[in-house]
Amino acid sequence: MNPSSYQEMLALVQSFHDKHDLRRAGGEDLAYRVALMAEELGEISACVTKGKGKDQLAEECADLLILLIGTAIAADFDLDQAFQTKMGKLSTRKSKIVNGRIRVSEFSE
């Protein structure tokens, strides 16, 4: 299977939104979408903390990715561009060990 490009993923999620008329039916309400993303993050957490398999973790991560792409559709912003911009910022940051774990952030000294 060939890796999917962002544009292909975007088209698939847009098609899903169109098929279910999410814009008209409230499925693109941003507060609702945040709640759905929190729910999916909880499911990802449960996979990790309960030792569930890699396949289940991958499925839950895919659910979150689909919701993130759908949120970009609902809020009308280019997630691919936002990703590129953020990675550019992150690439200039330094890392630091905090409480025994690595962090890459804008640290205030």
N, C-alpha and C positions, 0 to 999 in steps of 0.2 A: 504494500500500500504506500502510495506517495504521501509525503507530509502535506498537510493542508496549509494554504497561505491564509493570512488574516482576511484577505478579501473574500476567499471562499467561505470561511467561517462566518463572516459578516453577512454574506448573501444567504446562507442557510438559516441563520438566526432571524434575519429580516423576513424570510419566507415563512418561518414559524409564526412570527408576530402577525404577518398578514393573514395567514391561514386561520388563526384563532381571533383575529380582529382585536388584538390586545390593546391598541390605542383607544378604541371606542369602549371596550369592556373594562377599563380601569387597570389593565395589566401593565401599563406603562407609567402608572403613578409612581413617582420616585420614592415616596415614603414606603409604599407597598413593596417596591423592589428592594429597598434596604432591609426590610423585614425578611424577605425571602433569602437575601444573601446571608443574613445573620443565621437563619435556619440552616442553610447549606454549610456554613462555617462550623456550626455545631455538629453537623453530621460528619464533617471532615475530622473534627476533634474526637468524636466518638470512635471513628476508625482507628485513629492513632492510639488513644488511651485504652481502648478495649482490644487492641492487637488484631484488628480485622485485616484481611488480606489486601495485597497490593491492588488487586482488581477492583475491590470495593472502594478503596481510597481513590483510585484513578477515576472511577465513575462519579464519586462525589466532587472531586476537583473539576471534572468536566461540567457538572451541573453548575458550579460556581462560575466557571469561565463563560458558560452560555448566558448566565444571568448578568455578568459584567458586560459582555458584548451587547446584550439587550438593553442594559442601562445606558450605554453609549448611544444606542438607537433612540431610546426614549428621551434622553436629554440632548440629543442632536449635537454630539461632539465626536471628533475623530479619535477613537481609542488608540489606533495604531500610531498616530502622531503624538498623542499624549504619552504613550509608552516610550517612543523614541526620545522625546524631550526629557522624560524622567530618567531614562537610562543614561543620557548624557550628563545629567546632574549627578547621578549616583557614581558615575565613573570618576568624578573628580573628588569624591569624598574619601576621607581616611577612615580606617577601621580602628576599633578600640575594644578591648576586652572589658566587659561590664558584668559583674557578678559571675565570672567564670565563662561567659559566652561572648562570642564576637558580635559586635554591632557596627553597622555602617550608617552613620547619621550625621546631621549637622550638630556637632557637639559645641556647647558653649563652655568656655573655660572659666 
